[in-house]
Amino acid sequence: MHIPDNYLSPSTCAAFGVVMLPIWRRASLKVKNEITRQKMPLLGVAAAFSFLIMMFNIPLPGGTTAHAIGGALVAILLGRYSAVLAVTIALVIQALFFGDGGILALAVNCFNMAFIMPFTSFYLFEITKKIFKNRKGEYIGAFLGGYISVNAAALFAAVELGVQPLLFKDFSGLPLYSPYGLAVSIPAMLIPHLLVIGILEGIITVGAYSYIKKASPDVIYKGKASKINLLYTIIGFVPKGMEQGFKFNSPIPDYSFGFLSSYFGYILSALAGVIIILIIFKVLEKINLKRNIKGDIYYLILVNGVKLASH
């Protein structure tokens, strides 16, 4: 589902960047206020989980891919804003280090997978839980949250790709970016997600949720070039915006190391990605701890100053 660079116009990417900025800010503030210091490492684990589950891509026609995301589970366990932050971190690591998803298209991918999916799954879970008012309702809500939310994210991605040939054309009328219209992009994205990926996401979500609820209930929230060649083979030309657009060379493209087989390259990439994510959240945990300590110091100084002044 990761949209590569040059499949969307720069203006499309910029527009989604504007949309995501207040969402990221809101998420950071909510996480700071709602996630305790003891639970902060869980955000790192959640981001690592999302990173790993998104590595396993199923190719789809037109250069897109389908995969489970894990955003539904994170939203149900830690809250929708925590999921925004965790999945965003996973997507950033994938784009920067492994070339999975575009740099310019990062905000678009975050909108689909780190915003639409967590919010959809979170509210579906809460609504279903209220309707059934029992443990069975929680499990039904977890499955529906995973199944419907990943399809919602896929639908948004399909629309974003499908409107490109309608909005952006060259002087001869040929599309500049993604050449497939809505009639192609929507079924190409939704059919495999409805039939396979959605079910997989639902099973992963309800399975992990039921296990964590029993084992640790306090965790639960309360409160590329080959693609260009494929295009040429299918439609006989490469849109100019895709061929001559933004290029970013990630250090480990497609989760592969040149000196290793693809199998071991994938394993090493997974380890590297998880380590990077855990380091990021360890740094965030220390920053948050320092802020809390400074706040306590300022509070003590203020209280003692008031007492001295009163005497």
C-alpha positions in Angstrom: 0.0 0.0 0.0 3.0 2.2 0.3 2.8 4.8 -2.5 6.2 5.5 -4.1 7.5 8.9 -5.1 6.4 10.3 -8.5 3.1 8.3 -8.5 1.5 11.4 -7.1 2.0 15.0 -8.1 4.2 17.2 -5.8 1.1 19.4 -5.1 -0.9 16.4 -4.0 2.0 15.4 -1.6 2.2 18.9 -0.3 -1.5 19.1 0.4 -1.4 16.0 2.5 1.6 17.3 4.3 -0.4 20.4 5.3 -3.2 18.0 6.5 -0.9 15.8 8.5 1.1 18.5 10.4 -1.7 19.4 12.9 -2.5 15.6 13.2 1.1 14.9 14.2 1.2 17.8 16.6 -2.1 16.7 18.2 -0.8 13.1 18.5 2.5 14.2 20.1 0.6 16.3 22.7 -2.0 13.6 23.4 0.7 10.9 23.8 2.7 13.2 26.1 -0.4 13.7 28.3 -1.9 10.2 28.2 0.9 7.8 27.9 2.8 7.2 31.2 6.5 6.9 31.3 6.1 3.2 32.1 4.1 2.7 28.9 6.4 4.7 26.6 8.5 1.7 25.7 5.3 0.0 24.5 5.1 2.7 21.8 8.4 1.5 20.5 7.3 -2.1 20.6 4.1 -1.1 18.7 6.1 0.8 16.1 8.5 -2.1 15.7 5.5 -4.5 15.3 4.0 -2.3 12.6 7.3 -2.0 10.8 7.8 -5.8 10.8 4.2 -6.6 9.6 4.4 -4.1 6.8 7.6 -5.6 5.4 5.7 -8.5 3.9 4.3 -7.0 0.7 2.0 -8.8 -1.8 2.5 -7.2 -5.3 -0.5 -5.9 -7.0 -1.1 -4.8 -10.7 0.3 -1.3 -11.5 3.2 -1.3 -9.1 1.2 -1.1 -5.9 1.4 -3.6 -3.0 -0.8 -4.9 -0.3 0.2 -5.8 3.3 -1.1 -5.9 6.8 -0.3 -2.8 8.8 -0.9 -3.4 12.5 -2.4 0.1 13.0 -5.7 -1.3 14.2 -4.2 -3.3 17.0 -2.0 -0.4 18.2 -5.0 2.0 18.2 -7.1 -0.5 20.2 -4.3 -1.2 22.7 -2.7 2.2 23.1 -5.2 4.7 21.6 -5.7 6.3 18.2 -3.1 9.1 18.7 -0.5 6.6 20.0 -1.1 4.6 16.8 -0.6 7.8 14.7 2.8 8.3 16.2 3.9 4.6 16.2 2.8 3.9 12.6 4.3 7.2 11.4 7.7 6.3 12.9 7.5 2.9 11.2 6.7 4.5 7.9 9.5 7.1 8.2 12.1 4.4 8.9 10.9 2.3 6.0 11.0 5.3 3.6 14.4 6.7 4.7 16.4 3.5 5.2 14.7 0.9 3.0 13.0 2.8 0.1 9.6 1.3 1.0 7.3 4.2 0.2 8.2 7.6 -1.1 9.9 10.5 0.7 7.6 13.1 -1.0 4.7 10.7 -0.6 5.4 10.1 3.1 2.6 12.4 4.4 0.1 10.7 2.0 1.1 7.2 3.3 0.9 8.5 6.9 -2.6 9.9 6.2 -3.8 6.5 4.9 -2.0 4.1 7.3 -1.2 6.2 10.4 -4.4 8.3 10.5 -7.4 6.8 8.6 -6.7 3.3 9.7 -6.1 3.9 13.5 -9.1 6.3 13.8 -11.4 3.9 11.8 -10.4 0.9 13.8 -10.5 2.7 17.2 -14.1 4.0 16.8 -15.4 0.7 15.2 -14.0 -1.1 18.2 -15.6 1.3 20.7 -19.0 1.3 19.0 -19.1 -2.5 18.6 -18.1 -2.9 22.3 -20.9 -0.7 23.4 -23.5 -2.5 21.2 -22.6 -6.0 22.5 -21.6 -5.0 26.0 -19.6 -8.2 26.6 -16.3 -9.8 25.9 -17.6 -11.2 22.6 -18.3 -7.7 21.4 -14.7 -6.8 22.1 -13.4 -9.6 19.9 -15.9 -8.8 17.1 -14.9 -5.2 17.3 -11.2 -6.0 17.1 -11.8 -8.1 14.0 -14.1 -5.6 12.3 -11.7 -2.8 13.3 -8.8 -4.5 11.6 -10.8 -5.6 8.5 -12.6 -2.4 7.8 -9.8 0.0 8.7 -7.3 -1.6 6.3 -9.8 -1.5 3.5 -10.6 2.2 4.3 -6.9 3.0 4.0 -6.7 1.0 0.7 -9.7 2.9 -0.6 -8.1 6.3 0.1 -4.8 5.2 -1.5 -6.8 4.0 -4.6 -8.6 7.4 -4.9 -5.4 9.3 -4.4 -3.8 7.3 -7.3 -6.9 7.2 -9.4 -7.5 11.0 -9.6 -3.9 11.7 -10.8 -4.6 11.1 -14.5 -7.8 13.3 -14.2 -5.9 16.2 -12.7 -2.4 16.2 -14.1 -1.7 15.7 -17.8 0.9 17.0 -20.3 0.2 19.0 -23.4 -0.6 15.9 -25.4 -3.1 14.7 -22.9 -1.0 11.9 -21.4 -0.9 11.5 -17.6 2.1 12.9 -15.8 2.0 10.7 -12.8 0.0 7.5 -12.0 -1.6 6.6 -15.3 -4.5 4.5 -13.9 -7.9 6.1 -13.4 -10.4 5.3 -10.6 -11.9 2.5 -12.6 -8.6 0.6 -12.4 -7.1 1.8 -9.1 -10.1 1.2 -6.9 -10.7 -2.5 -7.8 -7.0 -3.2 -8.1 -6.5 -2.0 -4.5 -9.8 -3.1 -2.9 -10.3 -6.6 -4.3 -7.2 -8.1 -2.7 -7.7 -6.1 0.5 -11.4 -7.2 0.8 -10.6 -10.8 0.0 -7.2 -11.4 1.7 -5.4 -8.6 3.4 -8.5 -7.4 5.4 -9.1 -10.9 6.8 -5.4 -11.2 7.7 -5.5 -7.8 9.4 -8.6 -8.8 11.3 -7.2 -12.1 12.4 -4.0 -10.5 13.6 -5.8 -7.8 15.5 -8.3 -10.0 17.3 -5.7 -12.7 18.0 -3.2 -10.3 19.5 -5.8 -8.4 21.3 -7.3 -11.5 23.0 -3.8 -12.7 24.0 -2.8 -9.4 25.5 -6.1 -8.9 27.3 -5.5 -12.2 29.1 -1.8 -11.9 29.6 -1.5 -8.1 30.4 -4.8 -6.3 30.5 -3.3 -3.1 31.9 -1.6 -2.5 28.5 -5.0 -1.8 26.8 -5.8 1.9 26.3 -8.2 3.5 28.6 -8.8 7.1 28.3 11.4 1.9 -7.7 13.0 1.2 -11.1 11.4 -2.2 -11.5 8.0 -0.5 -11.1 8.8 2.0 -13.8 9.7 -0.9 -16.2 6.5 -2.7 -15.3 4.5 0.4 -16.2 6.2 0.6 -19.6 5.5 -3.0 -20.3 1.8 -2.7 -19.4 0.8 0.7 -21.0 3.6 1.3 -23.5 5.0 4.6 -21.9 6.2 6.1 -18.7 4.5 9.3 -17.4 7.0 12.1 -17.5 6.4 13.1 -13.9 7.3 9.6 -12.8 10.3 9.1 -15.0 11.9 12.5 -14.3 10.6 13.3 -10.9 12.1 13.3 -7.4 14.7 10.6 -6.7 15.8 9.5 -3.2 18.4 6.7 -2.8 17.8 4.9 0.4 20.8 3.2 2.0 19.1 -0.3 2.0 16.6 -0.3 -0.9 13.9 -3.0 -0.9 15.2 -4.5 2.4 18.2 -6.0 0.5 21.9 -6.1 1.1 24.1 -6.6 -2.0 26.4 -9.1 -0.2 23.5 -11.3 1.2 20.8 -13.4 -0.3 17.3 -11.8 -0.3 16.2 -14.1 2.5 19.0 -13.0 4.9 18.8 -9.4 3.7 15.1 -9.3 4.8 16.0 -10.7 8.2 18.8 -8.3 8.7 16.7 -5.4 7.5 14.0 -6.4 10.0 16.5 -6.4 12.9 18.0 -3.1 11.8 14.5 -1.4 11.5 13.4 -2.7 14.9 16.7 -1.5 16.5 16.4 2.0 15.0 12.7 2.3 16.1 13.5 1.2 19.7 16.5 3.6 19.9 14.2 6.5 18.7 11.6 5.7 21.4 14.4 5.2 24.1 15.6 8.7 23.2 12.0 10.1 23.4 11.6 8.4 26.8 14.7 10.1 28.2 13.6 13.4 26.8 10.2 13.0 28.4 11.9 12.0 31.7 14.1 15.1 31.7 11.2 17.3 31.1 9.3 15.8 34.0 12.3 16.2 36.3 12.7 19.8 35.3 9.0 20.4 35.9 9.3 18.9 39.4 12.4 21.1 40.1 10.6 24.2 39.0 7.6 23.3 41.0 9.7 22.8 44.2 11.5 26.1 43.7 8.2 27.9 43.2 6.6 26.3 46.3 9.6 26.9 48.5 9.9 30.5 47.2 6.3 31.1 48.2 6.8 29.7 51.7 9.9 31.9 52.2 8.1 34.9 51.0 5.2 34.2 53.4 7.6 34.1 56.3 
